[in-house]
Amino acid sequence: MVPQISQAASCKLPKSYFKHVSCTANAGYFLATKDYGAPVALIDNRGKIAVDLNGYQRADGKRLSEGLLPILRGNRVGYVNLQGREVIPPMYDPINESGSFARAASDGKIVVKRGGQFGVINASNQTVLPFSAAISNIDNFNNGHARVVKGKSISWINSKGNPTADPTKPRETASQDVAAIAKPASDKPALSQKPAAPTKPPFTTLQAHQQDGRWGFVDDEGVIMITYSFDEVRPFSEGIAGVRIDNEWGFLNLGGDLVVPFSFKNTEAVANLSDSYFGAPSFVFNQGKAWVATVNGQKQCIDKKFATVACDF
C-alpha cells in the first residue's frame, strides 16, 4: 500500500502496510498514524514496527530528539524511548506552542509545564529547574545553557538549573564584563571595577524562601520571583543578595541577574553567622560594603561597585 503523505524531498518513506506515514526528526524512524491522526507506531526504515504507540492520543515525530518521543494521553504530556518504555509518564500540561503539544529534549533536558507553570526536567524525570509562576518562558537548552524569561527580565541557567552569565555575549564585551570576577590565585578576591547595569523590577525587595531544601526569593504576595536554585542565601540588602551554590558565593540583583559570579569561597570564617561586619553577617551589604572573605584574620570587603575595599572597624 502506498503511503499517502506530502513529504520533503529529503524524506524517503519506507515501504509498509500503513496508510499514513510521516518522517520524524530521526532519519531512521517514521510515524504511522490512523486516519484521524492518532499514532499507531514508530516504524524503522524497513517498515517494521519499532515502538507500539496504540493507546496514545498523539505523538510528535517532529520532536523526536535524543531518543525521546513526546506523547499525549489523557491530555497529559509524557515521553517514550525508542524501546517503547514510558521513561516520563504522561503527567505534564500540553505546552501548545509552535504547532505542538510538547517540547523536544535538548542537551538531556526538557522544558515542560505543570499546573500552568514552566519548569525543566531531565530524561529521568527529575526536576532541574523548579516550576514557577514567575517564569513566562524557557528556551530549549543549547550547549548547556537556556534562557529564562520572567516578565521583562531575562536570565540564563546552566545544565544544573543554576544561574549563569549570558553565554551569547563575548567575555570581552562590556555587557559580559560588568561586575565579572576572575577566580583569584590567592585568597584575596580579584574584582572588576565595573558595576552591573541596574534593573527596575516592580518591587523594592524580596524575601528568602525555602522549598524542597533549596532557596529562592518570593515577593510580598508569595509569588516566586527567583527560582529555588540555591543551597544558601542572605537577605536582600541595598538591592543585592548573596547566594551560595555548593561551596561558592555570588550576588544577585532584584531582577534575578547574577551580577557577581560565584567566586567567593564558603570558608569557616564567612560561614560563621555569629560573626559580623558592622552588625551584618558575611555577604550582606551594610553602609555600602559587604564582608566577603577573611585573609590572615583580617576581614575583606567589596563595595557597591564590587571593587575590593578595606573593611572599616
GUPA-199688 format. One record per residue: residue in one letter; x, y, z negated of N, C-alpha, C, O in turn. Coordinates in steps of 0.2 Angstrom, whole numbers, padded with zeros to 4 digits, always signed. Example, Ala and Ser with C-alpha at 12.3 -4.5 7.8 and 13.67 -1.06 7.14 Angstrom:
<rs>
A+0066-0028-0039+0062-0022-0039+0066-0016-0039+0071-0017-0042 S+0064-0011-0035+0068-0005-0036+0064+0000-0039+0067+0006-0040 
</rs>
This chain:
<rs>
M+0004-0006+0000+0000+0000+0000+0004+0006+0000+0009+0007-0004 V+0003+0011+0004+0007+0017+0005+0005+0022+0000-0001+0024-0001 P+0010+0024-0005+0008+0029-0010+0006+0035-0006+0009+0038-0002 Q+0001+0039-0009-0002+0045-0006+0000+0051-0011-0003+0052-0016 I+0005+0054-0009+0008+0060-0013+0012+0064-0009+0015+0062-0004 S+0012+0071-0011+0016+0076-0007+0022+0075-0011+0022+0076-0017 Q+0028+0075-0008+0034+0074-0011+0040+0079-0008+0039+0081-0002 A+0045+0080-0012+0050+0084-0010+0055+0080-0005+0054+0074-0006 A+0058+0083-0001+0062+0079+0004+0067+0075+0001+0069+0070+0004 S+0070+0077-0005+0075+0073-0008+0072+0067-0012+0076+0063-0015 C+0066+0067-0013+0062+0062-0017+0060+0056-0012+0056+0057-0008 K+0063+0050-0013+0062+0044-0009+0058+0039-0014+0061+0036-0018 L+0051+0038-0012+0047+0034-0017+0049+0027-0015+0049+0025-0009 P+0049+0022-0020+0049+0015-0019+0043+0012-0016+0038+0015-0017 K+0044+0006-0013+0038+0003-0011+0035-0001-0017+0038-0004-0021 S+0028+0000-0018+0025-0003-0024+0018-0004-0022+0015-0002-0017 Y+0014-0007-0027+0007-0008-0026+0003-0003-0029-0004-0003-0029 F+0006+0002-0032+0002+0008-0035+0000+0013-0030+0004+0014-0025 K-0006+0015-0031-0009+0020-0026-0006+0027-0027-0004+0030-0022 H-0005+0029-0033-0002+0036-0034+0005+0036-0038+0005+0033-0043 V+0010+0038-0034+0016+0038-0037+0020+0044-0036+0019+0047-0030 S+0023+0047-0041+0027+0053-0040+0034+0052-0043+0035+0048-0047 C+0038+0057-0040+0045+0057-0043+0045+0060-0050+0041+0064-0052 T+0050+0058-0054+0052+0061-0060+0058+0065-0060+0062+0065-0055 A+0060+0068-0066+0066+0071-0066+0072+0067-0066+0078+0069-0066 N+0071+0060-0067+0076+0055-0067+0075+0051-0060+0070+0048-0059 A+0081+0052-0056+0080+0049-0049+0079+0041-0049+0077+0039-0044 G+0080+0038-0055+0079+0031-0055+0072+0028-0057+0071+0022-0057 Y+0068+0033-0059+0061+0031-0061+0056+0036-0058+0057+0041-0056 F+0050+0033-0058+0044+0036-0054+0038+0035-0058+0037+0029-0062 L+0033+0039-0058+0027+0039-0062+0021+0037-0058+0020+0040-0053 A+0018+0031-0060+0012+0029-0057+0006+0031-0061+0006+0030-0067 T+0001+0033-0058-0005+0036-0061-0011+0033-0058-0011+0031-0052 K-0017+0034-0062-0023+0032-0059-0026+0038-0055-0023+0043-0055 D-0032+0037-0052-0035+0042-0048-0036+0048-0051-0035+0054-0049 Y-0038+0048-0058-0039+0054-0062-0033+0057-0065-0034+0061-0070 G-0027+0054-0064-0021+0057-0067-0018+0053-0073-0013+0055-0075 A-0022+0049-0076-0019+0046-0082-0014+0041-0080-0014+0038-0075 P-0008+0041-0084-0002+0037-0082-0004+0029-0083-0007+0027-0087 V+0000+0026-0078-0001+0018-0078+0006+0015-0081+0006+0011-0085 A+0011+0018-0077+0018+0015-0079+0023+0020-0076+0022+0024-0071 L+0029+0019-0079+0035+0021-0076+0038+0015-0072+0039+0009-0074 I+0040+0016-0065+0042+0011-0061+0049+0012-0059+0051+0018-0059 D+0053+0007-0058+0060+0009-0056+0061+0009-0048+0055+0009-0045 N+0067+0010-0045+0067+0011-0038+0066+0005-0034+0067+0005-0028 R+0064-0001-0037+0062-0007-0034+0054-0008-0034+0052-0012-0031 G+0051-0003-0037+0044-0003-0038+0042-0007-0044+0036-0009-0044 K+0046-0010-0048+0044-0014-0054+0043-0010-0060+0046-0004-0061 I+0038-0012-0064+0036-0008-0070+0042-0009-0075+0045-0014-0077 A+0044-0003-0077+0049-0002-0082+0046+0000-0089+0049-0003-0094 V+0041+0004-0089+0038+0006-0095+0030+0006-0094+0028+0009-0089 D+0026+0002-0098+0019+0002-0098+0016+0008-0101+0018+0009-0107 L+0013+0012-0097+0010+0018-0100+0002+0018-0101-0001+0024-0102 N-0001+0013-0100-0008+0012-0101-0009+0014-0109-0006+0012-0113 G-0015+0018-0110-0017+0020-0116-0015+0027-0118-0017+0030-0123 Y-0011+0030-0113-0010+0037-0114-0014+0042-0110-0016+0039-0104 Q-0016+0048-0112-0019+0052-0108-0015+0055-0102-0018+0055-0096 R-0009+0057-0104-0005+0060-0099+0002+0058-0100+0004+0056-0106 A+0006+0059-0095+0014+0058-0096+0017+0063-0091+0014+0064-0085 D+0022+0066-0093+0025+0072-0089+0032+0069-0086+0037+0070-0089 G+0032+0066-0080+0038+0064-0077+0043+0069-0075+0049+0068-0075 K+0040+0075-0074+0045+0081-0073+0049+0083-0078+0054+0086-0078 R+0047+0081-0084+0051+0082-0090+0054+0076-0094+0055+0076-0100 L+0055+0071-0090+0058+0065-0092+0066+0067-0092+0069+0069-0087 S+0068+0067-0098+0075+0070-0099+0078+0066-0105+0075+0065-0110 E+0085+0065-0104+0089+0062-0110+0085+0055-0112+0086+0053-0118 G+0082+0052-0107+0079+0045-0109+0072+0046-0112+0070+0041-0115 L+0069+0052-0113+0063+0053-0117+0058+0056-0112+0059+0061-0109 L+0052+0052-0112+0046+0054-0108+0041+0057-0112+0039+0054-0117 P+0039+0064-0111+0033+0066-0115+0027+0063-0113+0025+0062-0108 I+0023+0061-0119+0016+0058-0118+0011+0061-0122+0013+0065-0127 L+0005+0060-0120-0001+0063-0124-0006+0058-0125-0008+0054-0121 R-0008+0058-0132-0013+0053-0134-0017+0056-0140-0014+0059-0144 G-0023+0056-0139-0027+0059-0144-0026+0067-0144-0027+0070-0150 N-0024+0069-0139-0022+0077-0138-0016+0078-0143-0016+0084-0145 R-0012+0073-0144-0006+0074-0148+0000+0072-0144+0000+0067-0140 V+0006+0076-0145+0012+0075-0140+0016+0070-0144+0018+0071-0150 G+0019+0066-0140+0025+0061-0143+0029+0060-0137+0029+0063-0132 Y+0034+0055-0138+0039+0054-0133+0041+0046-0133+0041+0043-0139 V+0041+0043-0128+0043+0036-0127+0050+0036-0124+0052+0040-0119 N+0054+0031-0125+0060+0030-0122+0059+0025-0116+0054+0023-0114 L+0065+0024-0112+0065+0020-0106+0064+0013-0108+0064+0009-0103 Q+0064+0011-0114+0062+0004-0116+0055+0003-0118+0053-0002-0120 G+0051+0009-0117+0044+0009-0119+0042+0009-0126+0037+0008-0128 R+0047+0011-0130+0046+0012-0138+0044+0019-0139+0048+0024-0137 E+0039+0020-0143+0037+0027-0146+0042+0029-0151+0042+0028-0157 V+0048+0033-0149+0053+0035-0153+0050+0041-0157+0052+0042-0163 I+0046+0045-0154+0042+0050-0158+0035+0049-0157+0032+0050-0151 P+0032+0047-0162+0024+0046-0161+0020+0052-0160+0023+0058-0161 P+0015+0051-0156+0010+0057-0155+0008+0061-0161+0003+0058-0164 M+0011+0066-0163+0009+0070-0169+0010+0077-0168+0008+0081-0173 Y+0012+0080-0163+0013+0087-0162+0008+0090-0157+0004+0087-0153 D+0007+0097-0158+0002+0100-0154+0005+0101-0146+0011+0101-0145 P+0000+0101-0142+0002+0102-0135+0005+0110-0135+0002+0114-0138 I+0010+0111-0131+0013+0117-0130+0009+0121-0125+0008+0127-0126 N+0007+0118-0119+0003+0121-0114+0006+0127-0111+0004+0133-0112 E+0012+0126-0108+0016+0131-0105+0019+0129-0099+0021+0123-0099 S+0020+0133-0094+0024+0131-0088+0020+0124-0085+0024+0120-0082 G+0014+0124-0085+0010+0118-0082+0011+0112-0086+0009+0107-0083 S+0014+0112-0092+0015+0105-0095+0012+0106-0102+0011+0112-0105 F+0011+0100-0105+0009+0100-0112+0015+0099-0117+0014+0099-0123 A+0021+0098-0115+0027+0097-0119+0033+0100-0116+0033+0101-0110 R+0038+0100-0120+0045+0102-0118+0049+0096-0117+0048+0091-0119 A+0054+0097-0112+0059+0091-0111+0064+0091-0117+0066+0097-0119 A+0067+0085-0118+0073+0085-0123+0079+0088-0119+0080+0088-0113 S+0082+0092-0123+0089+0095-0121+0094+0095-0126+0092+0097-0132 D+0100+0093-0125+0105+0093-0130+0103+0089-0136+0105+0090-0142 G+0099+0084-0135+0097+0080-0141+0092+0083-0145+0090+0080-0150 K+0089+0089-0143+0084+0092-0147+0078+0093-0143+0078+0093-0137 I+0072+0094-0146+0065+0095-0143+0062+0101-0147+0061+0100-0153 V+0060+0106-0143+0056+0111-0146+0048+0109-0146+0046+0106-0141 V+0045+0109-0152+0038+0106-0152+0034+0111-0156+0037+0116-0159 K+0028+0110-0157+0023+0114-0161+0019+0109-0166+0018+0104-0164 R+0018+0112-0172+0014+0108-0176+0010+0113-0180+0013+0118-0183 G+0004+0112-0181+0000+0117-0184+0000+0124-0181-0001+0129-0184 G+0001+0124-0174+0002+0130-0171+0008+0134-0172+0009+0140-0169 Q+0013+0131-0175+0020+0134-0176+0025+0131-0173+0025+0124-0172 F+0030+0134-0170+0036+0132-0167+0041+0129-0172+0041+0131-0177 G+0044+0124-0170+0050+0121-0173+0054+0117-0169+0053+0116-0163 V+0059+0114-0171+0064+0109-0167+0065+0103-0171+0066+0103-0177 I+0065+0097-0167+0066+0091-0170+0072+0088-0165+0073+0090-0160 N+0075+0082-0168+0079+0079-0164+0076+0072-0161+0070+0071-0162 A+0080+0068-0158+0077+0062-0155+0075+0057-0160+0072+0052-0158 S+0077+0058-0166+0075+0053-0171+0069+0056-0175+0067+0053-0180 N+0066+0061-0172+0060+0064-0175+0062+0068-0182+0057+0068-0186 Q+0068+0070-0183+0070+0073-0189+0069+0081-0188+0071+0083-0182 T+0067+0085-0192+0066+0092-0191+0073+0095-0192+0077+0094-0196 V+0075+0099-0186+0081+0103-0186+0080+0110-0188+0084+0113-0192 L+0075+0113-0185+0073+0120-0187+0066+0119-0190+0061+0118-0186 P+0065+0121-0196+0058+0121-0199+0053+0125-0195+0054+0130-0192 F+0047+0122-0195+0041+0126-0192+0040+0132-0196+0040+0133-0202 S+0038+0138-0192+0037+0144-0195+0032+0148-0191+0032+0148-0184 A+0028+0151-0194+0023+0156-0191+0026+0162-0188+0023+0166-0184 A+0032+0164-0191+0036+0170-0189+0039+0169-0182+0040+0174-0178 I+0040+0163-0180+0043+0162-0173+0038+0162-0168+0033+0158-0168 S+0039+0166-0163+0034+0166-0157+0036+0162-0151+0032+0161-0147 N+0043+0160-0151+0045+0156-0145+0052+0154-0147+0056+0157-0151 I+0054+0148-0144+0061+0145-0145+0063+0142-0138+0059+0138-0135 D+0068+0144-0135+0071+0142-0129+0073+0135-0130+0075+0133-0135 N+0073+0131-0125+0077+0124-0125+0084+0125-0126+0087+0130-0124 F+0087+0120-0129+0094+0121-0131+0098+0120-0125+0096+0117-0120 N+0104+0124-0124+0108+0124-0119+0115+0125-0122+0117+0130-0125 N+0120+0120-0121+0126+0120-0123+0127+0121-0131+0131+0124-0133 G+0122+0118-0134+0122+0118-0141+0119+0124-0145+0120+0125-0151 H+0116+0128-0141+0113+0134-0143+0106+0135-0141+0104+0133-0135 A+0102+0138-0145+0095+0140-0142+0093+0147-0145+0095+0149-0151 R+0089+0151-0141+0087+0157-0143+0080+0157-0146+0076+0153-0144 V+0080+0160-0152+0074+0161-0156+0071+0168-0156+0074+0172-0157 V+0064+0168-0154+0061+0175-0154+0056+0175-0160+0052+0171-0161 K+0057+0180-0164+0052+0182-0169+0050+0189-0168+0053+0194-0170 G+0044+0189-0165+0041+0196-0164+0046+0199-0159+0047+0197-0153 K+0048+0205-0161+0053+0209-0156+0060+0207-0158+0065+0210-0155 S+0061+0203-0163+0068+0201-0165+0070+0195-0161+0067+0190-0161 I+0077+0195-0159+0079+0189-0156+0086+0187-0159+0090+0191-0161 S+0086+0180-0161+0092+0177-0164+0094+0171-0161+0090+0169-0156 W+0099+0168-0163+0102+0161-0160+0103+0156-0165+0105+0158-0171 I+0102+0150-0164+0103+0145-0168+0108+0140-0165+0108+0139-0159 N+0112+0136-0169+0116+0131-0166+0112+0124-0166+0107+0124-0168 S+0116+0119-0165+0113+0112-0164+0111+0109-0171+0107+0104-0171 K+0113+0113-0176+0111+0111-0183+0105+0115-0186+0103+0114-0191 G+0103+0119-0181+0097+0124-0183+0099+0130-0187+0095+0133-0190 N+0106+0131-0188+0109+0136-0192+0110+0143-0187+0111+0142-0181 P+0109+0149-0190+0110+0155-0186+0117+0155-0184+0122+0153-0187 T+0118+0158-0178+0124+0158-0175+0124+0165-0170+0119+0168-0169 A+0130+0167-0168+0131+0173-0164+0128+0171-0157+0127+0165-0155 D+0126+0176-0153+0124+0176-0146+0129+0173-0142+0134+0176-0140 P+0128+0167-0139+0133+0163-0135+0134+0166-0128+0138+0165-0124 T+0129+0170-0126+0129+0173-0119+0133+0179-0118+0134+0181-0113 K+0135+0182-0124+0139+0188-0124+0147+0186-0125+0148+0183-0130 P+0151+0189-0121+0158+0188-0122+0161+0190-0129+0158+0196-0131 R+0165+0187-0132+0168+0189-0138+0171+0196-0138+0171+0199-0143 E+0174+0198-0132+0177+0204-0132+0173+0210-0131+0175+0216-0132 T+0166+0209-0130+0162+0215-0129+0160+0217-0136+0160+0214-0141 A+0158+0224-0136+0156+0227-0142+0150+0224-0145+0150+0223-0152 S+0145+0221-0142+0140+0218-0145+0141+0212-0148+0138+0210-0153 Q+0147+0208-0146+0149+0202-0150+0153+0204-0155+0153+0200-0160 D+0157+0209-0154+0162+0211-0159+0159+0214-0165+0163+0215-0171 V+0153+0217-0165+0150+0220-0170+0150+0216-0177+0147+0211-0177 A+0153+0218-0182+0154+0215-0188+0157+0208-0188+0156+0204-0193 A+0161+0207-0183+0164+0200-0182+0169+0199-0187+0173+0204-0188 I+0170+0193-0190+0175+0192-0195+0180+0186-0192+0177+0181-0191 A+0186+0188-0192+0191+0182-0190+0192+0178-0196+0193+0180-0201 K+0193+0171-0195+0195+0167-0200+0202+0169-0203+0207+0169-0199 P+0202+0171-0209+0208+0174-0212+0214+0168-0213+0212+0162-0214 A+0220+0170-0212+0225+0165-0213+0227+0164-0220+0229+0159-0222 S+0226+0170-0224+0227+0169-0231+0220+0170-0235+0215+0169-0232 D+0220+0171-0241+0214+0171-0245+0210+0177-0244+0205+0178-0246 K+0214+0183-0241+0211+0189-0240+0207+0189-0234+0210+0188-0228 P+0200+0191-0234+0196+0190-0228+0199+0196-0223+0200+0201-0225 A+0199+0194-0217+0200+0199-0211+0194+0201-0208+0190+0197-0206 L+0193+0207-0208+0186+0210-0206+0187+0215-0201+0192+0219-0201 S+0182+0216-0196+0182+0221-0191+0180+0227-0195+0177+0227-0200 Q+0181+0233-0191+0179+0239-0194+0172+0242-0191+0170+0247-0192 K+0169+0238-0187+0163+0240-0183+0156+0237-0187+0156+0231-0188 P+0152+0242-0188+0145+0239-0191+0141+0236-0186+0141+0237-0180 A+0136+0232-0189+0131+0229-0185+0126+0234-0183+0124+0239-0186 A+0123+0234-0176+0118+0238-0174+0112+0237-0178+0110+0231-0179 P+0109+0242-0181+0103+0241-0186+0097+0239-0182+0096+0241-0177 T+0093+0235-0186+0086+0233-0183+0081+0237-0187+0083+0240-0193 K+0075+0238-0185+0070+0241-0188+0064+0237-0189+0059+0238-0186 P+0064+0232-0194+0059+0227-0195+0053+0231-0198+0054+0236-0201 P+0047+0228-0198+0041+0232-0201+0041+0231-0208+0035+0231-0211 F+0046+0230-0212+0046+0229-0219+0053+0231-0222+0058+0232-0218 T+0053+0233-0228+0059+0236-0231+0063+0230-0235+0069+0232-0236 T+0060+0225-0236+0064+0220-0240+0060+0213-0239+0055+0213-0236 L+0064+0208-0240+0061+0201-0240+0063+0197-0246+0068+0199-0250 Q+0059+0192-0248+0060+0188-0254+0063+0181-0252+0061+0178-0248 A+0068+0179-0256+0071+0172-0255+0065+0167-0257+0062+0168-0262 H+0065+0162-0253+0060+0157-0255+0063+0150-0253+0067+0149-0248 Q+0062+0145-0257+0065+0138-0255+0060+0133-0253+0054+0133-0256 Q+0061+0129-0248+0057+0124-0246+0061+0118-0244+0066+0118-0240 D+0059+0112-0247+0062+0106-0245+0070+0106-0246+0074+0103-0242 G+0072+0110-0251+0079+0110-0253+0083+0115-0249+0089+0116-0250 R+0080+0119-0244+0083+0124-0240+0080+0131-0242+0074+0131-0244 W+0084+0136-0241+0082+0143-0242+0081+0147-0236+0084+0146-0231 G+0076+0151-0237+0074+0156-0231+0071+0162-0235+0072+0163-0241 F+0068+0166-0231+0065+0173-0234+0058+0174-0231+0057+0172-0225 V+0054+0176-0235+0047+0177-0233+0045+0185-0235+0049+0188-0239 D+0040+0187-0232+0038+0194-0233+0033+0194-0239+0032+0189-0242 D+0030+0200-0240+0026+0201-0246+0020+0196-0246+0017+0195-0251 E+0018+0194-0240+0012+0190-0239+0013+0183-0239+0009+0178-0238 G+0020+0181-0240+0022+0174-0240+0023+0171-0233+0024+0165-0232 V+0023+0176-0228+0025+0173-0221+0032+0172-0220+0036+0177-0222 I+0034+0167-0217+0041+0165-0216+0044+0170-0211+0042+0170-0205 M+0049+0174-0213+0052+0179-0208+0059+0176-0206+0061+0178-0200 I+0062+0173-0210+0069+0170-0209+0068+0163-0211+0067+0161-0217 T+0069+0158-0206+0068+0151-0207+0072+0148-0213+0078+0150-0215 Y+0070+0142-0216+0073+0139-0221+0079+0135-0218+0079+0129-0216 S+0085+0139-0218+0091+0136-0215+0097+0136-0219+0102+0133-0217 F+0097+0138-0225+0102+0139-0229+0103+0135-0236+0098+0133-0238 D+0109+0134-0238+0110+0130-0244+0109+0134-0250+0108+0132-0255 E+0111+0141-0249+0110+0145-0255+0109+0152-0252+0112+0154-0247 V+0106+0157-0255+0105+0164-0253+0106+0168-0259+0105+0166-0265 R+0107+0175-0258+0107+0180-0263+0101+0185-0260+0099+0184-0255 P+0098+0188-0265+0093+0193-0263+0095+0198-0259+0101+0200-0259 F+0091+0201-0254+0092+0207-0250+0094+0213-0255+0091+0214-0260 S+0100+0216-0253+0102+0222-0257+0105+0227-0251+0109+0225-0247 E+0102+0233-0252+0104+0238-0247+0103+0235-0240+0107+0237-0235 G+0098+0231-0238+0096+0229-0232+0100+0223-0229+0099+0221-0223 I+0104+0220-0233+0108+0214-0231+0108+0209-0237+0107+0210-0242 A+0108+0203-0234+0108+0197-0239+0113+0192-0238+0115+0190-0232 G+0117+0190-0243+0122+0185-0242+0118+0178-0242+0114+0177-0245 V+0121+0174-0237+0118+0167-0236+0124+0162-0235+0129+0164-0233 R+0123+0156-0238+0128+0151-0238+0125+0145-0234+0120+0142-0235 I+0130+0142-0229+0129+0136-0226+0135+0132-0228+0141+0134-0226 D+0134+0126-0230+0140+0121-0233+0144+0125-0237+0142+0127-0243 N+0150+0127-0236+0155+0130-0241+0157+0137-0239+0162+0140-0241 E+0153+0140-0234+0155+0147-0232+0149+0152-0232+0143+0150-0231 W+0150+0158-0234+0145+0163-0234+0146+0168-0229+0151+0169-0226 G+0140+0171-0227+0140+0176-0222+0134+0181-0224+0132+0180-0229 F+0132+0186-0220+0127+0190-0221+0122+0191-0216+0124+0191-0210 L+0116+0192-0217+0110+0193-0213+0107+0200-0214+0108+0203-0219 N+0105+0203-0209+0101+0209-0210+0093+0207-0210+0091+0201-0209 L+0089+0212-0211+0082+0211-0212+0079+0208-0205+0073+0205-0206 G+0082+0209-0200+0079+0206-0193+0081+0198-0193+0079+0195-0188 G+0085+0196-0197+0087+0189-0197+0093+0188-0193+0095+0182-0191 D+0097+0193-0191+0103+0193-0187+0109+0192-0191+0109+0195-0197 L+0113+0187-0189+0119+0186-0193+0124+0192-0191+0127+0192-0186 V+0125+0196-0196+0129+0202-0195+0136+0201-0197+0141+0204-0195 V+0137+0196-0201+0144+0194-0203+0144+0186-0203+0141+0183-0207 P+0148+0183-0199+0148+0176-0198+0150+0173-0205+0153+0176-0209 F+0149+0166-0205+0151+0163-0211+0159+0162-0212+0162+0158-0208 S+0162+0166-0216+0169+0167-0216+0172+0167-0223+0178+0166-0224 F+0167+0168-0228+0169+0168-0235+0168+0162-0239+0163+0159-0239 K+0174+0159-0242+0173+0153-0245+0169+0153-0251+0170+0158-0255 N+0166+0148-0253+0162+0147-0259+0166+0145-0264+0166+0139-0267 T+0171+0149-0267+0176+0147-0272+0173+0147-0279+0167+0149-0279 E+0176+0144-0283+0173+0143-0290+0172+0150-0293+0167+0151-0297 A+0176+0155-0291+0175+0162-0294+0169+0165-0292+0165+0168-0296 V+0168+0165-0285+0162+0168-0282+0156+0164-0284+0150+0167-0284 A+0156+0158-0285+0150+0154-0286+0148+0155-0294+0142+0152-0295 N+0152+0158-0298+0150+0159-0305+0146+0165-0306+0148+0170-0305 L+0139+0163-0306+0134+0169-0306+0134+0173-0313+0131+0178-0313 S+0138+0170-0318+0138+0174-0324+0143+0179-0324+0143+0184-0328 D+0147+0179-0318+0152+0185-0317+0149+0190-0312+0144+0188-0309 S+0151+0196-0312+0148+0201-0308+0152+0207-0306+0158+0207-0309 Y+0150+0211-0302+0154+0217-0300+0149+0222-0301+0144+0223-0297 F+0150+0227-0306+0145+0232-0307+0138+0229-0308+0133+0232-0306 G+0138+0224-0312+0131+0221-0313+0128+0217-0308+0123+0214-0309 A+0131+0216-0302+0129+0212-0296+0133+0206-0295+0139+0206-0296 P+0130+0200-0294+0134+0194-0293+0138+0195-0286+0137+0199-0282 S+0142+0190-0284+0145+0190-0278+0140+0190-0272+0135+0187-0273 F+0142+0193-0266+0138+0193-0260+0132+0197-0261+0127+0196-0257 V+0132+0202-0266+0126+0206-0267+0129+0213-0266+0133+0215-0270 F+0126+0217-0262+0128+0224-0261+0126+0228-0267+0120+0228-0269 N+0130+0233-0270+0128+0237-0275+0133+0243-0275+0139+0243-0275 Q+0130+0249-0274+0133+0255-0273+0138+0255-0267+0143+0258-0267 G+0135+0252-0262+0139+0251-0255+0144+0246-0255+0148+0246-0250 K+0145+0242-0260+0150+0237-0259+0148+0230-0262+0143+0230-0265 A+0151+0225-0259+0149+0218-0261+0156+0214-0263+0161+0215-0259 W+0156+0211-0268+0161+0206-0270+0161+0200-0266+0156+0197-0266 V+0166+0198-0262+0166+0193-0258+0172+0188-0259+0171+0182-0256 A+0177+0190-0263+0182+0185-0264+0186+0187-0270+0186+0193-0272 T+0190+0182-0273+0194+0184-0279+0201+0181-0277+0202+0175-0276 V+0206+0185-0277+0213+0184-0275+0218+0185-0280+0218+0191-0283 N+0221+0180-0283+0226+0181-0288+0222+0185-0294+0225+0189-0298 G+0216+0183-0296+0212+0185-0301+0209+0192-0300+0206+0194-0305 Q+0210+0195-0294+0208+0201-0293+0202+0201-0288+0202+0198-0283 K+0196+0204-0290+0190+0204-0285+0192+0208-0279+0195+0214-0279 Q+0189+0206-0273+0190+0209-0267+0183+0211-0264+0179+0206-0265 C+0182+0216-0261+0175+0218-0259+0175+0220-0251+0181+0221-0248 I+0169+0221-0249+0168+0224-0242+0163+0230-0243+0159+0230-0248 D+0164+0235-0238+0159+0240-0239+0153+0239-0234+0153+0234-0230 K+0149+0244-0233+0143+0243-0228+0145+0243-0221+0141+0241-0217 K+0152+0245-0219+0154+0244-0213+0158+0237-0212+0161+0236-0207 F+0157+0233-0217+0160+0226-0218+0168+0227-0217+0171+0222-0214 A+0171+0232-0219+0178+0233-0220+0181+0231-0227+0177+0232-0232 T+0187+0228-0227+0189+0226-0234+0191+0232-0238+0194+0237-0235 V+0189+0233-0244+0190+0238-0248+0191+0236-0255+0190+0230-0257 A+0194+0240-0259+0195+0238-0266+0189+0238-0270+0185+0242-0269 C+0188+0233-0275+0183+0233-0279+0185+0238-0285+0190+0238-0288 D+0180+0243-0286+0181+0248-0291+0179+0245-0298+0175+0241-0299 F+0183+0247-0303+0182+0245-0310+0182+0251-0315+0181+0250-0321 
</rs>
